[in-house]
């Protein structure tokens, strides 16, 4: 008897290495072949090996970097892939890299100063070595000094004003003027409607040089340009005349270097966050310098400030800027892991910051490993830093630093405890703090439960 339905013929079963038991695709076959061959790198969705972003050199097996598309250059033996290097390539006596006779030289260091480049460059000399540092030219600065002195004399004789270049109600040829207006009268011989737009006048060069220097000087000293400085509410004529005296002295002293026939503006450079550089503030006479950058060619120059009065003012300005930098839960100058503490100096006569050998904030997770997160501990010391903050619910809480005999301990006082202890937590007070070690954040801290004034023993 024949069956009423055709029974399917049994299919051959192929072994699979997939976890879901499904048949292997061509991508799966390539994937498992790579793994079985010992390859442990990345594999893409099609089963092909992903090349390492930093492959090994075929000659020396050293680290290489990608340059010029697919070409691979080795820092160790200057190997380049065959598709980039001519068969006749050999080590060049000029750049010490291997390349063909028709290929350009590339350099990894400056041949003059030895500084390492971030990448291979065609120039054997770095930009600072190619462009000599600017040299202060007293003769070039003399016209600016004379213009400032003449503008001061004009304002002293005929009056100073705000809100316009000149006094429009004056019937004389010598009206009261603002700073820019006075410089314009000195340079052009009389009042003009737009002093900054007299491009064809023979005196425009002198006007531009004087106003440009005032912008640089006032930006360095007050953070203002000449127009904003003149129109500040409450400004007096005596302040303007005294400022012109100081500006002329600064131009004459060489405090502001010149480049490309103009004064260079102060500007942050060389990886520093600020144009003002100060040595250790704990010294009686710290080193002070200002970095200047030419707005035309970009060359930089660092000028040491030796005048005691100017250095004292700049040190005070540096302290103000340093105090405004944010620190997350520790006293300024006390953390090795803080970028701000690593760059700025916070030394005083009685305190050395971490940049100059001072103590670093103690991580309780390292210094007190025997305590658990719930065990109560007691620490004795002096409150060296207080920073009150607000929670999302609008309740105040405190982050602080306790200066102990063994180092600095970060504290956090949450709203409930802070409402009860705020009268005891004052800067410089010697206290005994009890609480638990909070290890949930990257920097462990002491979560304060109670504070007792006066000296005690450290548990």
Buried (B, 14 or more C-beta within 10 A) or exposed (E): EEEEEEEEEEEEEEEEEEEEEEEBEEBBEBBBEBEEEEEEEEBEEEBEBEEEEEEEBEBBEEEBEEBEEEEBBBBEBBBBEEEBBEEEBEEBEEBEBBBBEEBEBBBBBBEEEEEEEEEBBEBBBBEBBEBEEBEBEEEBBEBBBBBBBBBBBBBBEBBBBBEEBBBEEBEEEBBBBBBBBBBBBBBBEEBBEEBBEBEEBEBBEBBBBBBBBBBBBBBBBEEBBBBEBBBEEEBEBEEBBEBBEBBBBBBBBBBBBBBEEBBBBBBEBEEEEBBBBBBBBBEEEBEBBBBBBBBEEEBBBBBEBEBEEBBEBBBEBBBEEBEEBEBEBBBBBBBEBBEBBEBBBBBEEEBBBBBBEBBBBBBBBEBBEEBEEEEEBBBBBBBBBBBEEEEEEEEEBBBBBBBBEEBBBBBBBBBEBBEEBBEBBEEEEBBBBBBBBBBEEEBBBBBBBBBBEEEBEEE
